[in-house]
Amino acid sequence: MHLVPATDAQKVQRDALTFSEWGKLLTPEEYIVRELRLRSHPWALADMRTWLLCSDEGTVLASCETFRTDSFRRAPDGALLPGDSFAIASVFTEERLRGHGHATRLMDLLASELERQPRAHAALLFSDVGPRIYARSGYRELPAWDWHLPPSPGAPGEGVDSLLCASDLGPALDRMRRPELPFFFWPTPSQLDWHLERGRIYVDRLGCSLPESAGATVGASTALWGLVGRSAELTVLMFDARSPAEASALLEAARREARRSGLSRVVLWEEPGNASLLPLVAGASRVARDGSLPMVRPLRPDVHPPALLPVPRGLWV
Ligand SMILES: CC(C)(COP(=O)(O)OP(=O)(O)OC[C@H]1O[C@@H](n2cnc3c(N)ncnc32)[C@H](O)[C@@H]1OP(=O)(O)O)[C@@H](O)C(=O)NCCC(=O)NCCS
């Protein structure tokens, strides 16, 4: 068995098979168009690869995708040392081939391949099938809690300094504090826009409108959000609140944006940096996340992802 990068034709062949798993709300034709559109997004064009596990005869046994993601190690003097991490998505084995260890073999060969990349730091994935299968290949699970807030009436911009739009993603990310940790992942503006692109694909099917804002600022605090997939929710992608009052102001703006856009709720992933603020936000409730369990695996011996590594929703693939 061996691992190979997929050709464009092989990617489309996989799309036809993965439709049954990830094509909800779409026809098979629409799903193929969705996949081509997402693969044409600048972030995917630059940083996405599709991988195939093939038998010695060349039969495709399993597949997945990797998205290169920026990550940083902190030197003893505090300097940030950039490197490449890889977010893994769409691990898939055809139903008739399941239960023979193909996905596990794929993950093991992929880790060996990624370890050989010159700037490799770590691999990250979001499991929808629990931790066990990926733990076998060296991945460790991280906490996965969400905060839900209902929409609320009013003008989204009231109570914040500014509302942001998609062209503000870069400056907004620049305002945000990087984690004070020996290792962390950090998304690019293009990576965050890829999430908004998913929302642009689904909006017509959801009976809502695209949120006019992509986030807000208040004081030194910043949030980025959007419609990011096939759930009619306002999903917070990045959140850096410096005080309980500023956390509340940002989330109140998000709740109003959700109402204005016809979305059912605001969803924010808990991170170590916001965990103490969110219980103080009126109307917010904490729920165990359903799926998307973050799991991380170092790709070199001197990378030590902390037990409480922050994984904002903006890193999801
Ligand atoms: C998950 C999947 C990739 C596993 O492929 P596979 O080639 O059968 O994987 P392996 O043989 O290496 O491992 C199978 C293990 O996965 C587990 N598994 C498969 N689907 C699961 C699910 N929905 N929930 C929990 N565990 C699951 C099996 O129970 C088995 O565990 P065990 O060996 O401890 O008994 C395959 O079932 C699949 O394509 N599913 C649909 C797409 C999907 O959910 N992908 C994962 C996204 S994170």
The ligand as a Gaussian input file, in Angstrom:
#p B3LYP/6-31G(d) Opt

LIG

0 1
 C      -14.439000       6.685000       9.536000
 C      -13.926000       5.923000       8.316000
 C      -12.993000       6.817000       7.517000
 C      -13.142000       4.701000       8.822000
 O      -12.599000       4.032000       7.683000
 P      -12.035000       2.541000       7.799000
 O      -11.145000       2.316000       6.618000
 O      -13.125000       1.591000       8.030000
 O      -11.157000       2.709000       9.123000
 P      -10.298000       1.615000       9.929000
 O      -10.611000       0.248000       9.452000
 O       -8.888000       2.056000       9.957000
 O      -10.875000       1.852000      11.402000
 C      -12.231000       1.590000      11.621000
 C      -12.599000       2.096000      12.981000
 O      -13.359000       3.303000      12.821000
 C      -14.503000       3.231000      13.634000
 N      -15.573000       4.028000      13.098000
 C      -16.031000       4.103000      11.842000
 N      -17.091000       4.922000      11.790000
 C      -17.300000       5.374000      13.025000
 C      -18.251000       6.238000      13.616000
 N      -19.198000       6.823000      12.877000
 N      -18.146000       6.502000      14.938000
 C      -17.161000       5.949000      15.691000
 N      -16.258000       5.097000      15.192000
 C      -16.328000       4.822000      13.880000
 C      -14.855000       1.754000      13.574000
 O      -15.692000       1.416000      14.643000
 C      -13.498000       1.116000      13.703000
 O      -13.108000       1.081000      15.045000
 P      -12.397000      -0.198000      15.679000
 O      -11.370000      -0.660000      14.684000
 O      -11.793000       0.311000      16.953000
 O      -13.474000      -1.184000      15.864000
 C      -15.096000       5.403000       7.433000
 O      -16.018000       4.732000       8.258000
 C      -15.809000       6.512000       6.672000
 O      -15.412000       6.876000       5.570000
 N      -16.898000       7.047000       7.245000
 C      -17.671000       8.116000       6.618000
 C      -16.900000       9.437000       6.560000
 C      -16.437000       9.860000       7.940000
 O      -17.190000       9.913000       8.908000
 N      -15.133000      10.187000       8.014000
 C      -14.483000      10.610000       9.236000
 C      -14.590000      12.068000       9.373000
 S      -13.713000      12.629000      10.825000

